[in-house]
Amino acid sequence: QGASGVSAGAAPPPPPGRSASRPGTFALAFEDGQGEVHPISQPVLSRLMQSAAARPGAPGGRPGCSIRLAVISACHSAEIAGAFLEAGVEHVVAVEQDERIADVAARKFSHAFYLALFVGRTVAEAFEAARTAVAHAPAGGFGISGAVEHRKFLLLPAGGPHHTSLFPHLPRVRQRDLSLLARELVVRYPCSHPEHFVGRHADLWLLLQRVLRGRMTVLTGPRGAGKSALAMALAHYVSDRRAFDRADLSDGVLWCQAGMLKSAGKLAAALRAAVDASWGPEAAATGGAGEGAGGL
């Protein structure tokens, strides 16, 4: 009964001489778990959607489609939205085929759109509320124009039955469930994000490969070379993707300042303190957080 959202990047503009409107030109760019691009073209997406829409008599959309809403907050996504429409998705939000969308505009739109849906507004009302939020949002130093960005969003199919509420009677969440929900949704960042971290994506990717494939990775280099900044950036990268989180949230990424420690005993004490701060003393006592790959 609920809404399903899809959000990803878009492929680069086509090379000279190739039409952007030709089927299969554009693709949704997902990550493959190794920090690399996994493109899904429109023909492939169409086959995936058709195979997934196999349940007869599903509510919403056309018969056999259990997905009622798809949100593709990616540049040039109007063409690829056709795969969702062909599969019977009733409401599809995309971006004009010839337009790029700013990340900050996409985030502002998504926040306002989902909030409006969850308070019972219709899809059409939520869409207009989200576009209005983008249109009147302050630039905030990002150098974008909300008056321009908000016009790039599309609600497809044009003229479709969008005056329906996907969540007309949401039950009130019990107080005891809120803490569990917060633990699931809130990303625990182990450290602050390095400022002015630019131009080191290759280094970040190489470090990610080492961390994912080995039990220990050591960064070495002269003082001031940016070792800590690179480690901080990777900590945020894997935290955003919950790369090391287990189902019970007893694992993850720890950040421990060890530059001034001169003995193994002091290092062990610092690691224990980091575990206590993140998961409580019981985690350190049972060894749950220390097992497996979970720290930087």
KENU-161013 format. One record per atom (N, C-alpha, C): x, y, z. Coordinates in steps of 0.02 Angstrom, whole numbers, padded with zeros to 5 digits, always signed. Layout:
<pts>
XYZ ...
</pts>
This chain:
<pts>
+00041-00060+00000 +00000+00000+00000 +00043+00063+00000 +00104+00057+00024 +00145+00116+00032 +00178+00138-00032 +00216+00192-00027 +00251+00220-00085 +00321+00193-00087 +00346+00183-00148 +00415+00161-00157 +00452+00216-00194 +00510+00236-00169 +00549+00289-00199 +00614+00264-00227 +00636+00292-00282 +00700+00276-00312 +00737+00341-00322 +00799+00343-00300 +00839+00404-00307 +00909+00385-00327 +00934+00414-00382 +01001+00396-00404 +01027+00451-00449 +01089+00445-00470 +01119+00493-00515 +01101+00477-00587 +01124+00519-00633 +01110+00508-00703 +01175+00502-00742 +01171+00472-00799 +01230+00464-00841 +01251+00531-00869 +01314+00538-00890 +01337+00601-00919 +01300+00616-00984 +01302+00679-01007 +01270+00695-01071 +01298+00651-01127 +01257+00637-01178 +01280+00594-01233 +01336+00627-01272 +01379+00588-01304 +01433+00616-01344 +01405+00653-01404 +01445+00696-01435 +01421+00734-01494 +01395+00687-01548 +01338+00706-01575 +01309+00667-01629 +01261+00614-01607 +01255+00603-01542 +01208+00553-01517 +01149+00587-01485 +01090+00568-01503 +01030+00601-01479 +01015+00580-01407 +00998+00630-01366 +00981+00616-01296 +00913+00585-01290 +00871+00590-01342 +00804+00563-01338 +00799+00491-01362 +00854+00464-01388 +00853+00395-01413 +00846+00347-01354 +00802+00297-01357 +00793+00251-01302 +00859+00217-01283 +00872+00213-01219 +00932+00180-01195 +00992+00226-01189 +00985+00289-01210 +01041+00335-01206 +01059+00350-01134 +01009+00361-01093 +01020+00379-01023 +01010+00318-00978 +01040+00322-00919 +01035+00267-00872 +01036+00295-00801 +01006+00259-00755 +01013+00275-00684 +01079+00246-00661 +01117+00287-00625 +01183+00266-00603 +01180+00249-00528 +01184+00185-00512 +01185+00161-00443 +01256+00144-00423 +01267+00135-00359 +01331+00111-00335 +01329+00036-00328 +01387+00004-00338 +01389-00069-00337 +01414-00098-00272 +01422-00058-00220 +01448-00081-00157 +01523-00076-00151 +01557-00062-00207 +01629-00054-00207 +01649+00017-00226 +01600+00063-00224 +01615+00132-00241 +01618+00145-00316 +01594+00099-00357 +01595+00108-00429 +01524+00113-00456 +01518+00136-00519 +01454+00148-00550 +01425+00083-00577 +01360+00073-00564 +01323+00016-00593 +01264+00046-00631 +01272+00059-00696 +01219+00091-00735 +01162+00043-00751 +01100+00068-00747 +01041+00030-00766 +01006+00069-00821 +01008+00043-00882 +00977+00077-00939 +00901+00068-00937 +00867+00106-00979 +00794+00101-00980 +00770+00031-01001 +00798-00001-01052 +00774-00069-01069 +00784-00118-01011 +00841-00114-00977 +00853-00159-00920 +00805-00144-00864 +00795-00079-00850 +00749-00060-00797 +00678-00083-00812 +00659-00078-00876 +00592-00101-00896 +00583-00175-00882 +00634-00215-00898 +00628-00287-00885 +00626-00302-00810 +00666-00265-00771 +00665-00275-00699 +00597-00257-00669 +00569-00201-00692 +00505-00179-00666 +00449-00227-00685 +00451-00251-00747 +00398-00297-00769 +00402-00363-00732 +00462-00386-00717 +00469-00449-00680 +00448-00441-00607 +00458-00379-00580 +00438-00367-00511 +00363-00357-00504 +00331-00332-00557 +00258-00319-00554 +00220-00381-00575 +00226-00433-00533 +00196-00497-00552 +00137-00516-00508 +00121-00475-00457 +00068-00494-00411 +00001-00471-00440 -00046-00517-00454 -00110-00498-00483 -00154-00461-00433 -00192-00414-00460 -00240-00378-00418 -00208-00334-00366 -00147-00310-00378 -00114-00267-00329 -00148-00200-00326 -00151-00169-00266 -00184-00104-00260 -00144-00049-00295 -00179-00004-00327 -00146+00052-00359 -00115+00032-00425 -00103+00080-00468 -00071+00066-00532 -00113+00019-00574 -00082-00010-00623 -00116-00059-00666 -00116-00127-00632 -00158-00173-00655 -00160-00240-00624 -00091-00272-00625 -00071-00299-00568 -00007-00332-00563 +00049-00289-00537 +00039-00224-00528 +00091-00180-00505 +00078-00161-00432 +00126-00176-00389 +00118-00162-00318 +00151-00096-00298 +00184-00063-00345 +00217+00002-00332 +00171+00058-00355 +00157+00103-00311 +00112+00158-00329 +00149+00223-00345 +00208+00231-00317 +00245+00294-00326 +00319+00280-00336 +00350+00313-00385 +00422+00311-00395 +00447+00383-00401 +00499+00399-00363 +00529+00466-00365 +00600+00459-00391 +00613+00488-00449 +00680+00484-00480 +00710+00553-00478 +00743+00570-00424 +00772+00637-00417 +00841+00639-00449 +00842+00628-00514 +00905+00625-00551 +00900+00670-00613 +00957+00694-00636 +00958+00735-00696 +00935+00695-00756 +00902+00727-00803 +00882+00697-00867 +00843+00632-00858 +00798+00629-00810 +00766+00566-00793 +00696+00557-00822 +00671+00605-00862 +00604+00598-00890 +00599+00537-00936 +00652+00524-00975 +00650+00467-01021 +00649+00401-00983 +00692+00395-00933 +00697+00332-00896 +00635+00321-00853 +00598+00375-00839 +00536+00367-00802 +00485+00325-00840 +00494+00321-00906 +00448+00281-00946 +00447+00208-00927 +00503+00183-00900 +00505+00113-00879 +00457+00100-00822 +00452+00148-00777 +00405+00141-00720 +00333+00147-00744 +00321+00193-00790 +00253+00201-00816 +00230+00139-00854 +00275+00110-00894 +00257+00050-00931 +00242-00008-00885 +00275-00009-00827 +00263-00064-00779 +00199-00055-00739 +00167+00003-00747 +00104+00015-00713 +00108+00057-00651 +00164+00090-00638 +00169+00134-00580 +00123+00194-00593 +00081+00209-00544 +00029+00259-00554 +00056+00331-00553 +00105+00344-00509 +00132+00411-00501 +00209+00408-00506 +00237+00448-00551 +00310+00450-00560 +00333+00523-00560 +00380+00538-00516 +00410+00605-00514 +00479+00600-00546 +00493+00644-00594 +00557+00643-00629 +00578+00714-00644 +00633+00720-00680 +00661+00786-00698 +00661+00791-00774 +00649+00851-00798 +00647+00864-00871 +00706+00831-00906 +00692+00802-00965 +00743+00764-01000 +00805+00805-01017 +00797+00868-01034 +00852+00910-01055 +00881+00952-00998 +00864+00936-00936 +00885+00978-00880 +00926+00938-00829 +00971+00973-00796 +01006+00947-00738 +00975+00978-00676 +00976+00941-00621 +00947+00965-00559 +01002+00971-00506 +01001+01024-00468 +01050+01034-00415 +01034+00987-00356 +01086+00961-00324 +01075+00915-00267 +01034+00948-00212 +01049+01011-00198 +01014+01044-00143 +00941+01053-00160 +00925+01064-00224 +00855+01069-00245 +00819+01002-00240 +00854+00948-00258 +00824+00882-00253 +00810+00863-00181 +00856+00881-00135 +00845+00867-00064 +00786+00907-00037 +00783+00970-00055 +00728+01013-00031 +00661+00987-00057 +00659+00967-00120 +00598+00940-00149 +00577+00876-00113 +00623+00830-00103 +00606+00766-00071 +00580+00776-00001 +00612+00820+00037 +00591+00833+00106 +00519+00857+00108 +00503+00907+00067 +00436+00935+00067 +00385+00887+00038 +00404+00850-00013 +00358+00804-00047 +00337+00747-00001 +00385+00714+00031 +00368+00658+00075 +00331+00681+00137 +00350+00738+00163 +00315+00764+00222 +00242+00776+00206 +00228+00806+00148 +00159+00819+00129 +00120+00753+00119 +00153+00703+00090 +00119+00639+00081 +00101+00607+00147 +00148+00610+00195 +00138+00575+00259 +00086+00609+00304 +00068+00672+00289 +00015+00704+00328 -00052+00699+00292 -00055+00658+00239 -00118+00644+00207 -00135+00682+00145 -00088+00725+00120 -00102+00762+00059 -00103+00716-00001 -00138+00735-00054 -00137+00696-00115 -00070+00702-00150 -00058+00658-00197 +00006+00661-00234 +00013+00727-00270 -00041+00750-00301 -00039+00814-00337 -00025+00872-00289 -00058+00872-00232 -00047+00925-00183 +00024+00923-00156 +00050+00863-00141 +00117+00856-00116 +00169+00879-00167 +00155+00864-00230 +00201+00885-00284 +00204+00961-00289 +00146+00993-00288 +00145+01066-00292 +00176+01098-00230 +00165+01068-00171 +00195+01095-00110 +00271+01090-00114 +00296+01034-00141 +00369+01025-00146 +00399+01073-00197 +00366+01083-00253 +00391+01131-00302 +00391+01202-00274 +00340+01218-00236 +00338+01285-00205 +00394+01293-00154 +00409+01240-00116 +00464+01243-00068 +00531+01256-00102 +00541+01224-00160 +00603+01235-00197 +00605+01305-00226 +00548+01328-00253 +00545+01394-00285 +00563+01450-00237 +00545+01443-00174 +00555+01497-00126 +00610+01482-00075 +00650+01431-00088 +00704+01415-00042 +00762+01463-00053 +00796+01484+00002 +00855+01528-00006 +00911+01491-00041 +00951+01527-00079 +01006+01496-00116 +01057+01467-00068 +01067+01499-00011 +01113+01473+00040 +01184+01467+00018 +01206+01508-00029 +01275+01507-00052 +01290+01453-00103 +01238+01415-00125 +01249+01362-00174 +01246+01387-00246 +01228+01450-00255 +01227+01478-00322 +01173+01450-00367 +01116+01430-00338 +01061+01404-00379 +01002+01451-00374 +00956+01445-00421 +00895+01485-00421 +00836+01439-00412 +00802+01445-00355 +00742+01404-00343 +00688+01417-00395 +00684+01480-00419 +00634+01497-00468 +00645+01458-00533 +00707+01439-00547 +00722+01399-00606 +00717+01325-00591 +00746+01304-00534 +00750+01233-00519 +00681+01200-00510 +00633+01236-00481 +00569+01204-00465 +00531+01185-00528 +00544+01219-00585 +00509+01204-00647 +00533+01140-00680 +00589+01113-00657 +00618+01054-00689 +00585+00988-00667 +00548+00990-00612 +00516+00929-00587 +00452+00915-00626 +00440+00851-00641 +00381+00830-00678 +00343+00778-00637 +00276+00780-00642 +00234+00728-00614 +00201+00691-00672 +00218+00628-00679 +00196+00588-00736 +00151+00531-00714 +00105+00509-00758 +00091+00537-00825 +00055+00604-00819 +00067+00648-00866 +00035+00713-00866 -00041+00704-00870 -00076+00737-00825 -00149+00730-00824 -00173+00666-00794 -00129+00629-00760 -00148+00565-00730 -00189+00574-00667 -00212+00519-00638 -00255+00521-00577 -00213+00533-00514 -00186+00593-00508 -00141+00607-00453 -00176+00638-00392 -00242+00648-00398 -00279+00678-00342 -00302+00623-00295 -00254+00584-00271 -00268+00530-00224 -00216+00531-00169 -00236+00512-00110 -00190+00511-00053 -00163+00441-00043 -00098+00434-00038 -00067+00369-00027 -00069+00349+00046 -00073+00398+00091 -00073+00384+00163 -00130+00422+00197 -00193+00404+00182 -00249+00442+00209 -00260+00433+00283 -00241+00375+00310 -00255+00361+00381 -00195+00329+00414 -00140+00365+00417 -00081+00338+00450 -00093+00332+00525 -00079+00275+00555 -00088+00268+00627 -00034+00307+00664 -00052+00330+00724 -00003+00365+00765 +00050+00316+00789 +00113+00339+00786 +00168+00297+00807 +00172+00297+00883 +00178+00237+00912 +00185+00232+00985 +00252+00260+01007 +00253+00290+01066 +00314+00323+01090 +00373+00274+01093 +00360+00213+01114 +00415+00165+01120 +00443+00144+01053 +00403+00154+00999 +00428+00137+00932 +00472+00192+00903 +00466+00254+00930 +00504+00310+00902 +00578+00300+00911 +00599+00276+00970 +00670+00266+00982 +00699+00213+00936 +00660+00159+00924 +00683+00107+00879 +00688+00133+00808 +00639+00174+00788 +00640+00203+00721 +00699+00249+00713 +00713+00289+00765 +00769+00336+00762 +00836+00298+00754 +00842+00243+00789 +00904+00204+00784 +00913+00176+00714 +00858+00162+00680 +00862+00135+00613 +00878+00189+00562 +00851+00249+00572 +00855+00301+00521 +00914+00349+00529 +00934+00361+00591 +00986+00411+00603 +01055+00381+00592 +01094+00414+00551 +01163+00391+00538 +01208+00420+00592 +01246+00377+00625 +01291+00399+00678 +01359+00414+00647 +01375+00477+00639 +01439+00495+00609 +01493+00491+00663 +01548+00455+00649 +01599+00446+00700 +01644+00506+00710 +01644+00553+00663 +01688+00610+00668 +01660+00665+00624 +01688+00725+00630 +01667+00781+00587 +01692+00770+00517 +01657+00799+00468 +01678+00792+00399 +01734+00842+00385 +01787+00820+00349 +01843+00867+00335 +01820+00924+00291 +01841+00983+00307 +01824+01042+00267 +01867+01046+00204 +01838+01072+00151 +01873+01084+00089 +01907+01020+00062 +01872+00964+00067 +01898+00901+00043 +01878+00893-00030 +01924+00910-00075 +01910+00907-00147 +01969+00876-00183 +01955+00846-00241 +02008+00821-00284 +02043+00758-00261 +02013+00721-00213 +02047+00661-00188 +02001+00600-00194 +01959+00600-00245 +01912+00545-00253 +01947+00479-00270 +02001+00483-00308 +02038+00422-00325 +02070+00392-00262 +02099+00435-00220 +02128+00410-00157 +02074+00380-00113 +02016+00412-00111 +01961+00387-00070 +01938+00319-00094 +01933+00311-00160 +01912+00247-00188 +01963+00192-00173 +02027+00207-00181 +02079+00158-00167 +02078+00137-00093 +02068+00185-00049 +02065+00169+00022 +02004+00126+00038 +01947+00142+00005 +01887+00102+00015 +01898+00029-00004 +01932+00017-00060 +01945-00051-00082 +01987-00089-00030 +02037-00055-00001 +02079-00087+00049 +02039-00105+00112 +01996-00058+00133 +01958-00069+00194 +01907-00125+00185 +01875-00127+00127 +01824-00178+00115 +01853-00248+00108 +01915-00252+00085 +01944-00318+00069 +01995-00343+00120 +02015-00302+00167 +02065-00323+00215 +02044-00311+00287 +02078-00343+00333 +02061-00336+00404 +02094-00274+00434 +02148-00249+00404 +02182-00190+00430 +02210-00149+00372 +02201-00084+00377 +02229-00038+00328 +02265+00017+00364 +02326+00032+00344 +02367+00083+00377 +02383+00137+00327 +02367+00199+00345 +02384+00258+00304 +02449+00287+00330 +02497+00296+00286 +02561+00325+00306 +02576+00384+00261 +02618+00428+00286 +02638+00487+00247 +02663+00542+00292 +02694+00594+00263 +02721+00648+00304 +02666+00688+00339 +02685+00723+00391 +02638+00764+00429 +02607+00817+00383 +02541+00824+00387 +02506+00874+00347 +02488+00851+00277 +02500+00787+00261 +02484+00763+00194 +02409+00751+00184 +02372+00749+00239 +02300+00739+00233 +02276+00669+00250 +02315+00633+00289 +02295+00564+00308 +02231+00564+00349 +02227+00608+00398 +02168+00611+00441 +02106+00633+00401 +02116+00681+00357 +02060+00705+00316 +02033+00650+00271 +02079+00610+00243 +02058+00555+00200 +02021+00502+00240 +02046+00487+00300 +02012+00438+00343 +01944+00463+00365 +01939+00528+00381 +01874+00557+00400 +01824+00552+00342 +01847+00568+00282 +01803+00565+00224 +01778+00494+00213 +01822+00445+00221 +01801+00375+00213 +01752+00355+00268 +01764+00378+00329 +01719+00362+00384 +01649+00387+00369 +01643+00446+00341 +01577+00473+00322 +01547+00433+00264 +01589+00415+00216 +01565+00378+00158 +01533+00312+00178 +01568+00273+00219 +01541+00207+00237 +01485+00214+00289 +01486+00267+00330 +01431+00278+00377 +01367+00295+00341 +01371+00337+00289 +01312+00354+00249 +01280+00293+00219 +01321+00244+00201 +01296+00184+00168 +01288+00125+00216 +01301+00137+00280 +01296+00085+00331 +01333+00021+00309 +01393+00031+00284 +01430-00025+00254 +01447-00079+00305 +01456-00060+00369 +01477-00108+00419 +01422-00121+00471 +01364-00091+00463 +01312-00099+00513 +01281-00169+00509 +01271-00200+00566 +01236-00263+00570 +01163-00250+00588 +01123-00302+00584 +01051-00294+00593 +01034-00265+00662 +01073-00283+00713 +01059-00259+00781 +01095-00194+00797 +01126-00163+00745 +01161-00100+00752 +01219-00104+00802 +01246-00164+00812 +01301-00173+00860 +01369-00168+00826 +01372-00146+00764 +01435-00138+00730 +01432-00072+00692 +01486-00051+00664 +01486+00011+00628 +01556+00039+00622 +01562+00105+00624 +01626+00139+00616 +01641+00177+00681 +01700+00166+00707 +01723+00202+00766 +01780+00248+00747 +01783+00307+00780 +01838+00354+00768 +01874+00363+00835 +01937+00345+00835 +01976+00348+00897 +02039+00389+00885 +02047+00442+00923 +02107+00484+00919 +02164+00449+00956 +02213+00425+00918 +02267+00386+00948 +02336+00416+00934 +02338+00478+00909 +02402+00507+00891 +02450+00517+00948 +02424+00528+01009 +02467+00542+01066 +02478+00481+01110 +02451+00424+01091 +02457+00364+01132 +02524+00329+01118 +02558+00309+01172 +02626+00282+01165 +02631+00208+01183 +02576+00175+01201 +02580+00105+01220 +02517+00069+01197 +02524+00002+01190 +02468-00039+01169 +02412-00037+01221 +02430-00033+01286 +02380-00029+01338 +02337+00033+01333 +02369+00090+01319 +02332+00152+01311 +02287+00150+01249 +02312+00118+01195 +02272+00112+01135 +02210+00069+01148 +02219+00014+01185 +02162-00029+01201 +02111+00008+01243 +02135+00049+01291 +02089+00087+01333 +02051+00139+01291 +02086+00170+01244 +02052+00220+01201 +02000+00187+01157 +02015+00128+01131 +01966+00092+01090 +01905+00072+01131 +01917+00049+01192 +01861+00031+01236 +01817+00091+01251 +01849+00149+01262 +01810+00210+01275 +01769+00229+01214 +01796+00219+01154 +01759+00235+01093 +01699+00188+01085 +01708+00124+01102 +01653+00076+01100 +01599+00095+01151 +01621+00112+01212 +01573+00132+01264 +01532+00192+01242 +01565+00241+01210 +01530+00302+01190 +01479+00288+01135 +01493+00238+01092 +01448+00225+01036 +01393+00175+01052 +01410+00121+01089 +01362+00067+01100 +01352+00049+01173 +01387+00082+01219 +01378+00067+01289 +01428+00016+01315 +01439+00014+01381 +01489-00032+01409 +01475-00105+01395 +01410-00123+01388 +01394-00194+01377 +01421-00219+01311 +01427-00174+01261 +01454-00195+01197 +01528-00214+01203 +01565-00173+01240 +01636-00187+01249 +01646-00250+01290 +01601-00261+01339 +01608-00320+01383 +01595-00384+01345 +01547-00383+01298 +01530-00444+01261 +01573-00453+01199 +01608-00399+01179 +01650-00404+01120 +01612-00398+01055 +01546-00381+01058 +01505-00379+00998 +01529-00329+00948 +01549-00269+00972 +01568-00217+00925 +01638-00226+00898 +01677-00267+00932 +01746-00275+00911 +01755-00331+00860 +01703-00369+00846 +01709-00426+00801 +01695-00403+00730 +01733-00431+00683 +01721-00415+00613 +01752-00348+00594 +01739-00329+00531 +01767-00265+00506 +01719-00210+00526 +01739-00167+00570 +01693-00115+00590 +01725-00052+00612 +01790-00045+00608 +01820+00016+00634 +01872+00045+00586 +01885+00108+00595 +01938+00142+00557 +01988+00169+00607 
</pts>
